[in-house]
């Protein structure tokens, strides 16, 4: 992907290129992955375990030589899910999974994109992907009513921030990796028919950071 951003200024009746704000950003991302899984049953228990391997290569270049990206990494993401059929229409389960969330192109592009004369967004090419590790216990009744409690640890979460420059009165927006974050919570969903013409469905989630 090649992105060319040109900023011009009207000077003495002529539009001139502002080379300090103009920029060309070239970015290439290649991903290769492989996945294997194992499933089985033992009496009232069933299980599924998986392992995903991902290799990523990132190459980025811009007019600003301080913003050159050349990274490659191999990472593994395990998952496991265990279910127990306690009795008919009634089951409990326990699961663990790991996932990756890569920064989008907008967050990496080093060009300044102005939304007003005094505010702009500027990408951060050195963002790291965030990794989430989630442990969940769940209960399912009649394949309709679902309740789960979970805990999740996120490494290097990606968040937008704003910084005000008091000298220029400009506000810049960008994305950074924060410290690890942890949250725990509860989710529930289900449906019910109150009569022949009225049914309800709910999907509720709450968590504590």
Helices and strands as residue ranges (DSSP letters): E 2-5, E 8-11, E 14-17, E 23-42, E 45-62, E 69-87, E 90-101, H 105-108, E 112-116, E 119-122, E 130-141, E 145-155, E 158-165, E 170-177, E 181-195, E 198-208
